[in-house]
Amino acid sequence: MAPQASSFPLRHLTVALACAGLALALAGCAGAPPQAAAHQTPASGQPGYSAQAAQATQPALAQYSLVHAAHLPHLAWALKGQTTALALNEVQRGTLAALAFEVRDQLQPRLEQARATEQDIAQAALAGASVQQLAARLDRLQQLKREAAQAQIDATQRIRATLDAAQYQQLRQRALALAPAAPAMPEYSLLLPAHLPHLMPFVAQLDASAEHRQALSRHADEQVRPALRPRLQQAQQLEQEIARAALEGRSAQDLAPQLDRLAQLKREAAEIHLRCIAQVRQTLPPEQYAHLLALAQPAAR
């Protein structure tokens, strides 16, 4: 049966999809300050990131899921404005409208909490908090990002079940075309470099002693790079596999082992990064560490 000409279902669908899709795509855009990010004064007089600089480089909210939108795009966003193009019938309109509100209510709070938790962890780490001291917050961040990914996969499966094969294929192609660029390798950590930058590349710009430079270079070569890069590469590959499987119809329950493994890899990568920052902070004099943070801050993305 052809869709009725009434604008009532279309209007409600548009509003619902805007809530689910635009909330994810726009709530974290540059220029929209993080709602839950409070500036904290670092311990021991060490400077951290300024609140203004953190807001200026704020990643999009969708980036705080365990699986990047570049690999698993948000189908609710791609649905916006496609009622006619997809020839949705009234039943599909109503189902997708209800689903859009449900996705918004499940996903957005988790992403917002993940963003605030990640900012808190980064500021504490740069001020000197250890991995052990941050363990509970890392547990929470890992849980929030995994729950967000699970909600996203469940929504993908339900949207797929609502559409016929041709509609879903058309939507999938549109979603992939709209997806952001693939993340840089450091962004496959649990902690995004926009909040917790890699400091080692900036050590060469310091007026550090030869002893300190050699010590940090040796630590990077022996402790950081051999452990960090393989985990980031495995996380990248696993994200891609999870996304492909989810788009083909696998459920979050089906993919639970892969999601668990992905969360663990990202957590391990984050802990390696945190220990590297602690080593840099312990090695350099306070004034040089402060200068290093100032150098790294504009490069954080």
VOKOLTOR-586732 format. One record per residue (C-alpha): residue number from 1; residue in three letters; x, y, z. Coordinates in Angstrom, 1 decimal. Example, Ala and Ser with C-alpha at 12.3 -4.5 7.8 and 13.67 -1.06 7.14 Angstrom:
+-----+---------+--------+--------+--------+
: num : residuo :      X :      Y :      Z :
+-----+---------+--------+--------+--------+
:   1 :     ALA :   12.3 :   -4.5 :    7.8 :
:   2 :     SER :   13.7 :   -1.1 :    7.1 :
+-----+---------+--------+--------+--------+
//
This chain:
+-----+---------+--------+--------+--------+
: num : residuo :      X :      Y :      Z :
+-----+---------+--------+--------+--------+
:   1 :     MET :    0.0 :    0.0 :    0.0 :
:   2 :     ALA :    1.4 :    3.4 :   -0.9 :
:   3 :     PRO :    2.0 :    5.9 :    1.9 :
:   4 :     GLN :   -0.8 :    8.3 :    2.7 :
:   5 :     ALA :   -0.3 :   11.9 :    1.8 :
:   6 :     SER :   -0.8 :   13.1 :    5.4 :
:   7 :     SER :    2.3 :   14.9 :    6.8 :
:   8 :     PHE :    1.6 :   13.7 :   10.4 :
:   9 :     PRO :    3.7 :   10.5 :   10.3 :
:  10 :     LEU :    6.4 :   12.2 :    8.2 :
:  11 :     ARG :    6.7 :   15.1 :   10.6 :
:  12 :     HIS :    7.0 :   12.8 :   13.6 :
:  13 :     LEU :    9.6 :   10.6 :   11.9 :
:  14 :     THR :   11.6 :   13.7 :   11.0 :
:  15 :     VAL :   11.6 :   14.9 :   14.6 :
:  16 :     ALA :   12.5 :   11.5 :   15.9 :
:  17 :     LEU :   15.3 :   10.9 :   13.5 :
:  18 :     ALA :   16.6 :   14.4 :   14.2 :
:  19 :     CYS :   16.7 :   13.7 :   17.9 :
:  20 :     ALA :   18.5 :   10.4 :   17.5 :
:  21 :     GLY :   20.8 :   11.3 :   14.6 :
:  22 :     LEU :   21.5 :   15.0 :   15.1 :
:  23 :     ALA :   22.0 :   14.5 :   18.9 :
:  24 :     LEU :   24.8 :   12.1 :   18.1 :
:  25 :     ALA :   26.3 :   14.0 :   15.1 :
:  26 :     LEU :   26.0 :   17.6 :   16.4 :
:  27 :     ALA :   26.1 :   17.5 :   20.2 :
:  28 :     GLY :   29.8 :   17.1 :   20.3 :
:  29 :     CYS :   30.8 :   19.3 :   17.4 :
:  30 :     ALA :   33.5 :   21.9 :   17.8 :
:  31 :     GLY :   32.0 :   25.0 :   19.3 :
:  32 :     ALA :   29.5 :   23.1 :   21.4 :
:  33 :     PRO :   31.2 :   23.0 :   24.9 :
:  34 :     PRO :   31.2 :   19.7 :   26.8 :
:  35 :     GLN :   28.4 :   19.9 :   29.4 :
:  36 :     ALA :   30.0 :   17.8 :   32.0 :
:  37 :     ALA :   33.6 :   18.8 :   31.7 :
:  38 :     ALA :   34.7 :   20.8 :   34.7 :
:  39 :     HIS :   38.1 :   22.4 :   34.9 :
:  40 :     GLN :   40.3 :   20.8 :   37.6 :
:  41 :     THR :   43.3 :   22.3 :   39.2 :
:  42 :     PRO :   46.2 :   19.7 :   38.8 :
:  43 :     ALA :   48.1 :   18.6 :   41.9 :
:  44 :     SER :   51.5 :   19.8 :   42.8 :
:  45 :     GLY :   51.2 :   23.0 :   40.8 :
:  46 :     GLN :   51.5 :   21.1 :   37.5 :
:  47 :     PRO :   49.5 :   22.7 :   34.7 :
:  48 :     GLY :   47.0 :   20.6 :   32.8 :
:  49 :     TYR :   44.9 :   21.4 :   29.7 :
:  50 :     SER :   42.9 :   24.6 :   29.9 :
:  51 :     ALA :   39.1 :   24.2 :   29.7 :
:  52 :     GLN :   39.0 :   26.5 :   26.7 :
:  53 :     ALA :   41.6 :   24.5 :   24.7 :
:  54 :     ALA :   39.8 :   21.2 :   25.6 :
:  55 :     GLN :   36.5 :   22.6 :   24.3 :
:  56 :     ALA :   38.1 :   23.9 :   21.1 :
:  57 :     THR :   39.3 :   20.5 :   20.1 :
:  58 :     GLN :   36.2 :   18.6 :   21.3 :
:  59 :     PRO :   35.7 :   15.4 :   19.3 :
:  60 :     ALA :   32.2 :   14.6 :   18.0 :
:  61 :     LEU :   30.1 :   12.9 :   20.6 :
:  62 :     ALA :   29.7 :    9.7 :   18.4 :
:  63 :     GLN :   33.5 :    9.1 :   18.8 :
:  64 :     TYR :   33.1 :    8.1 :   22.4 :
:  65 :     SER :   31.6 :    4.7 :   21.5 :
:  66 :     LEU :   33.8 :    1.6 :   21.6 :
:  67 :     VAL :   33.4 :    1.2 :   17.8 :
:  68 :     HIS :   34.1 :    4.3 :   15.7 :
:  69 :     ALA :   31.3 :    5.7 :   13.5 :
:  70 :     ALA :   33.8 :    5.5 :   10.6 :
:  71 :     HIS :   33.4 :    1.7 :   10.7 :
:  72 :     LEU :   29.9 :    1.4 :   12.1 :
:  73 :     PRO :   27.9 :    4.5 :   11.0 :
:  74 :     HIS :   24.8 :    5.6 :   12.8 :
:  75 :     LEU :   21.9 :    4.5 :   10.6 :
:  76 :     ALA :   19.5 :    6.8 :   12.3 :
:  77 :     TRP :   21.5 :    9.8 :   11.0 :
:  78 :     ALA :   21.5 :    8.4 :    7.5 :
:  79 :     LEU :   17.7 :    7.9 :    7.7 :
:  80 :     LYS :   17.1 :   11.7 :    8.1 :
:  81 :     GLY :   15.3 :   13.0 :    5.1 :
:  82 :     GLN :   15.1 :    9.7 :    3.4 :
:  83 :     THR :   11.4 :    8.8 :    3.9 :
:  84 :     THR :   10.5 :    9.3 :    0.3 :
:  85 :     ALA :   13.8 :    8.0 :   -1.2 :
:  86 :     LEU :   13.4 :    4.8 :    0.8 :
:  87 :     ALA :    9.6 :    4.6 :    0.1 :
:  88 :     LEU :    8.9 :    3.9 :    3.8 :
:  89 :     ASN :    5.4 :    2.7 :    4.5 :
:  90 :     GLU :    3.3 :    3.8 :    7.5 :
:  91 :     VAL :    4.3 :    0.8 :    9.7 :
:  92 :     GLN :    8.0 :    1.4 :    9.0 :
:  93 :     ARG :    7.6 :    5.1 :    9.8 :
:  94 :     GLY :    6.0 :    4.4 :   13.1 :
:  95 :     THR :    8.5 :    1.7 :   14.0 :
:  96 :     LEU :   11.5 :    3.8 :   13.1 :
:  97 :     ALA :   10.2 :    6.9 :   14.9 :
:  98 :     ALA :    9.8 :    4.9 :   18.1 :
:  99 :     LEU :   13.2 :    3.3 :   17.7 :
: 100 :     ALA :   14.8 :    6.7 :   17.1 :
: 101 :     PHE :   13.7 :    8.1 :   20.5 :
: 102 :     GLU :   14.7 :    4.8 :   22.2 :
: 103 :     VAL :   18.2 :    5.0 :   20.6 :
: 104 :     ARG :   18.6 :    8.6 :   21.7 :
: 105 :     ASP :   17.6 :    7.8 :   25.3 :
: 106 :     GLN :   20.0 :    4.8 :   25.5 :
: 107 :     LEU :   23.0 :    6.1 :   23.6 :
: 108 :     GLN :   23.3 :    9.8 :   24.1 :
: 109 :     PRO :   23.6 :    9.7 :   28.0 :
: 110 :     ARG :   26.3 :    7.0 :   27.8 :
: 111 :     LEU :   28.3 :    9.0 :   25.2 :
: 112 :     GLU :   28.1 :   12.1 :   27.3 :
: 113 :     GLN :   29.2 :   10.3 :   30.4 :
: 114 :     ALA :   32.0 :    8.7 :   28.5 :
: 115 :     ARG :   33.2 :   12.1 :   27.3 :
: 116 :     ALA :   33.1 :   13.6 :   30.8 :
: 117 :     THR :   34.9 :   10.6 :   32.3 :
: 118 :     GLU :   37.6 :   10.6 :   29.7 :
: 119 :     GLN :   38.3 :   14.3 :   30.2 :
: 120 :     ASP :   38.5 :   13.7 :   34.0 :
: 121 :     ILE :   40.9 :   10.8 :   33.5 :
: 122 :     ALA :   43.1 :   12.8 :   31.1 :
: 123 :     GLN :   43.4 :   15.8 :   33.4 :
: 124 :     ALA :   44.2 :   13.6 :   36.4 :
: 125 :     ALA :   46.8 :   11.7 :   34.5 :
: 126 :     LEU :   48.6 :   14.8 :   33.2 :
: 127 :     ALA :   48.6 :   16.1 :   36.8 :
: 128 :     GLY :   50.3 :   12.9 :   38.1 :
: 129 :     ALA :   47.6 :   10.3 :   38.9 :
: 130 :     SER :   48.8 :    6.7 :   38.4 :
: 131 :     VAL :   47.2 :    3.9 :   36.5 :
: 132 :     GLN :   46.3 :    2.3 :   39.8 :
: 133 :     GLN :   44.7 :    5.5 :   41.0 :
: 134 :     LEU :   42.7 :    5.8 :   37.8 :
: 135 :     ALA :   41.6 :    2.1 :   37.7 :
: 136 :     ALA :   38.0 :    2.7 :   38.9 :
: 137 :     ARG :   37.5 :    5.6 :   36.4 :
: 138 :     LEU :   39.0 :    3.5 :   33.6 :
: 139 :     ASP :   36.6 :    0.6 :   34.5 :
: 140 :     ARG :   33.7 :    3.1 :   34.2 :
: 141 :     LEU :   34.9 :    4.5 :   30.9 :
: 142 :     GLN :   35.4 :    1.0 :   29.4 :
: 143 :     GLN :   31.9 :    0.0 :   30.5 :
: 144 :     LEU :   30.2 :    3.2 :   29.1 :
: 145 :     LYS :   31.9 :    2.8 :   25.7 :
: 146 :     ARG :   31.0 :   -0.9 :   25.5 :
: 147 :     GLU :   27.4 :   -0.2 :   26.4 :
: 148 :     ALA :   27.2 :    2.6 :   23.8 :
: 149 :     ALA :   28.6 :    0.2 :   21.1 :
: 150 :     GLN :   26.1 :   -2.5 :   22.2 :
: 151 :     ALA :   23.2 :    0.0 :   21.9 :
: 152 :     GLN :   24.4 :    1.1 :   18.5 :
: 153 :     ILE :   24.7 :   -2.5 :   17.2 :
: 154 :     ASP :   21.2 :   -3.4 :   18.6 :
: 155 :     ALA :   19.8 :   -0.3 :   16.8 :
: 156 :     THR :   21.5 :   -1.4 :   13.6 :
: 157 :     GLN :   20.0 :   -4.8 :   13.8 :
: 158 :     ARG :   16.5 :   -3.5 :   14.5 :
: 159 :     ILE :   16.6 :   -0.9 :   11.7 :
: 160 :     ARG :   17.7 :   -3.7 :    9.4 :
: 161 :     ALA :   14.8 :   -5.9 :   10.5 :
: 162 :     THR :   12.4 :   -3.0 :    9.8 :
: 163 :     LEU :   13.4 :   -2.4 :    6.2 :
: 164 :     ASP :   13.3 :   -4.7 :    3.3 :
: 165 :     ALA :   16.6 :   -5.9 :    1.7 :
: 166 :     ALA :   16.6 :   -3.2 :   -1.0 :
: 167 :     GLN :   15.8 :   -0.4 :    1.5 :
: 168 :     TYR :   18.5 :   -1.6 :    3.9 :
: 169 :     GLN :   21.1 :   -1.8 :    1.2 :
: 170 :     GLN :   20.3 :    1.7 :    0.1 :
: 171 :     LEU :   20.4 :    3.0 :    3.6 :
: 172 :     ARG :   23.7 :    1.2 :    4.3 :
: 173 :     GLN :   25.4 :    2.7 :    1.3 :
: 174 :     ARG :   24.2 :    6.2 :    2.3 :
: 175 :     ALA :   25.4 :    5.7 :    5.9 :
: 176 :     LEU :   28.8 :    4.6 :    4.8 :
: 177 :     ALA :   29.1 :    7.5 :    2.4 :
: 178 :     LEU :   28.2 :    9.9 :    5.2 :
: 179 :     ALA :   30.6 :    8.3 :    7.7 :
: 180 :     PRO :   33.6 :   10.3 :    9.0 :
: 181 :     ALA :   37.1 :    9.5 :    7.9 :
: 182 :     ALA :   38.8 :    6.5 :    9.4 :
: 183 :     PRO :   40.5 :    7.4 :   12.7 :
: 184 :     ALA :   44.2 :    7.8 :   13.1 :
: 185 :     MET :   46.0 :    4.9 :   14.7 :
: 186 :     PRO :   46.3 :    6.5 :   18.2 :
: 187 :     GLU :   42.5 :    7.0 :   18.3 :
: 188 :     TYR :   42.0 :    3.2 :   18.7 :
: 189 :     SER :   43.0 :    3.6 :   22.4 :
: 190 :     LEU :   40.3 :    3.8 :   25.1 :
: 191 :     LEU :   41.5 :    7.4 :   25.7 :
: 192 :     LEU :   41.4 :    9.7 :   22.7 :
: 193 :     PRO :   44.5 :   11.8 :   22.0 :
: 194 :     ALA :   42.3 :   14.9 :   21.9 :
: 195 :     HIS :   42.2 :   14.7 :   25.7 :
: 196 :     LEU :   45.4 :   12.7 :   26.4 :
: 197 :     PRO :   48.1 :   13.6 :   23.9 :
: 198 :     HIS :   51.2 :   11.6 :   23.2 :
: 199 :     LEU :   54.0 :   13.6 :   24.7 :
: 200 :     MET :   57.1 :   11.9 :   23.3 :
: 201 :     PRO :   57.0 :   13.6 :   19.8 :
: 202 :     PHE :   57.4 :   17.0 :   21.6 :
: 203 :     VAL :   60.4 :   16.1 :   23.8 :
: 204 :     ALA :   62.8 :   17.0 :   21.0 :
: 205 :     GLN :   61.5 :   20.6 :   21.2 :
: 206 :     LEU :   62.6 :   21.0 :   24.9 :
: 207 :     ASP :   65.9 :   22.2 :   26.1 :
: 208 :     ALA :   66.3 :   18.9 :   28.0 :
: 209 :     SER :   69.5 :   17.4 :   29.1 :
: 210 :     ALA :   71.1 :   14.6 :   27.0 :
: 211 :     GLU :   70.6 :   12.3 :   29.9 :
: 212 :     HIS :   66.9 :   13.0 :   30.1 :
: 213 :     ARG :   66.4 :   12.7 :   26.3 :
: 214 :     GLN :   68.3 :    9.4 :   26.2 :
: 215 :     ALA :   66.3 :    8.0 :   29.1 :
: 216 :     LEU :   63.0 :    8.9 :   27.5 :
: 217 :     SER :   64.0 :    7.6 :   24.1 :
: 218 :     ARG :   65.1 :    4.3 :   25.6 :
: 219 :     HIS :   61.8 :    4.0 :   27.5 :
: 220 :     ALA :   59.8 :    4.7 :   24.3 :
: 221 :     ASP :   61.8 :    2.2 :   22.2 :
: 222 :     GLU :   61.8 :   -0.6 :   24.9 :
: 223 :     GLN :   58.6 :   -0.2 :   26.8 :
: 224 :     VAL :   56.1 :    1.9 :   24.7 :
: 225 :     ARG :   56.3 :    1.3 :   21.0 :
: 226 :     PRO :   56.7 :   -2.5 :   21.0 :
: 227 :     ALA :   53.6 :   -2.9 :   23.3 :
: 228 :     LEU :   51.4 :   -0.1 :   22.1 :
: 229 :     ARG :   51.3 :   -0.3 :   18.3 :
: 230 :     PRO :   50.3 :   -4.0 :   18.1 :
: 231 :     ARG :   47.4 :   -3.4 :   20.4 :
: 232 :     LEU :   46.2 :   -0.4 :   18.4 :
: 233 :     GLN :   46.5 :   -2.4 :   15.1 :
: 234 :     GLN :   44.5 :   -5.3 :   16.6 :
: 235 :     ALA :   41.9 :   -2.9 :   17.9 :
: 236 :     GLN :   41.6 :   -1.4 :   14.4 :
: 237 :     GLN :   41.2 :   -4.7 :   12.7 :
: 238 :     LEU :   38.7 :   -6.0 :   15.3 :
: 239 :     GLU :   36.6 :   -2.8 :   15.0 :
: 240 :     GLN :   36.3 :   -3.3 :   11.3 :
: 241 :     GLU :   35.3 :   -6.9 :   11.7 :
: 242 :     ILE :   32.7 :   -6.1 :   14.4 :
: 243 :     ALA :   31.2 :   -3.3 :   12.2 :
: 244 :     ARG :   31.0 :   -5.5 :    9.1 :
: 245 :     ALA :   29.3 :   -8.3 :   11.1 :
: 246 :     ALA :   26.9 :   -5.8 :   12.7 :
: 247 :     LEU :   25.9 :   -4.3 :    9.4 :
: 248 :     GLU :   25.3 :   -7.9 :    8.1 :
: 249 :     GLY :   22.9 :   -8.5 :   10.9 :
: 250 :     ARG :   24.9 :  -10.0 :   13.8 :
: 251 :     SER :   23.5 :   -8.9 :   17.2 :
: 252 :     ALA :   25.5 :   -7.4 :   20.1 :
: 253 :     GLN :   25.0 :  -10.7 :   22.0 :
: 254 :     ASP :   26.5 :  -12.6 :   19.0 :
: 255 :     LEU :   29.4 :  -10.2 :   19.0 :
: 256 :     ALA :   29.9 :  -10.1 :   22.8 :
: 257 :     PRO :   33.3 :  -11.9 :   22.8 :
: 258 :     GLN :   34.7 :   -9.6 :   20.1 :
: 259 :     LEU :   33.4 :   -6.6 :   22.0 :
: 260 :     ASP :   35.0 :   -7.8 :   25.2 :
: 261 :     ARG :   38.3 :   -8.4 :   23.4 :
: 262 :     LEU :   38.1 :   -4.9 :   21.8 :
: 263 :     ALA :   37.5 :   -3.2 :   25.1 :
: 264 :     GLN :   40.4 :   -5.1 :   26.6 :
: 265 :     LEU :   42.8 :   -4.1 :   23.8 :
: 266 :     LYS :   41.8 :   -0.5 :   24.1 :
: 267 :     ARG :   42.2 :   -0.5 :   27.9 :
: 268 :     GLU :   45.7 :   -2.0 :   27.6 :
: 269 :     ALA :   46.7 :    0.6 :   25.1 :
: 270 :     ALA :   45.4 :    3.4 :   27.3 :
: 271 :     GLU :   47.3 :    2.0 :   30.3 :
: 272 :     ILE :   50.6 :    1.9 :   28.3 :
: 273 :     HIS :   50.0 :    5.5 :   27.3 :
: 274 :     LEU :   49.3 :    6.5 :   30.9 :
: 275 :     ARG :   52.5 :    4.9 :   32.1 :
: 276 :     CYS :   54.4 :    6.6 :   29.4 :
: 277 :     ILE :   53.1 :   10.0 :   30.6 :
: 278 :     ALA :   54.0 :    9.1 :   34.1 :
: 279 :     GLN :   57.5 :    8.3 :   33.1 :
: 280 :     VAL :   57.9 :   11.6 :   31.2 :
: 281 :     ARG :   56.6 :   13.5 :   34.2 :
: 282 :     GLN :   59.0 :   11.7 :   36.6 :
: 283 :     THR :   62.0 :   12.2 :   34.3 :
: 284 :     LEU :   61.7 :   15.9 :   33.4 :
: 285 :     PRO :   62.0 :   18.8 :   35.8 :
: 286 :     PRO :   58.6 :   20.4 :   36.6 :
: 287 :     GLU :   59.2 :   23.5 :   34.4 :
: 288 :     GLN :   60.1 :   21.4 :   31.4 :
: 289 :     TYR :   57.1 :   19.1 :   31.9 :
: 290 :     ALA :   54.9 :   22.2 :   32.1 :
: 291 :     HIS :   56.5 :   23.4 :   28.8 :
: 292 :     LEU :   55.9 :   20.0 :   27.2 :
: 293 :     LEU :   52.2 :   20.1 :   28.0 :
: 294 :     ALA :   52.0 :   23.6 :   26.5 :
: 295 :     LEU :   53.6 :   22.3 :   23.3 :
: 296 :     ALA :   51.4 :   19.2 :   23.1 :
: 297 :     GLN :   48.1 :   21.0 :   23.8 :
: 298 :     PRO :   47.6 :   22.7 :   20.4 :
: 299 :     ALA :   48.4 :   19.5 :   18.6 :
: 300 :     ALA :   45.8 :   17.4 :   20.4 :
: 301 :     ARG :   42.9 :   16.5 :   18.2 :
+-----+---------+--------+--------+--------+
//
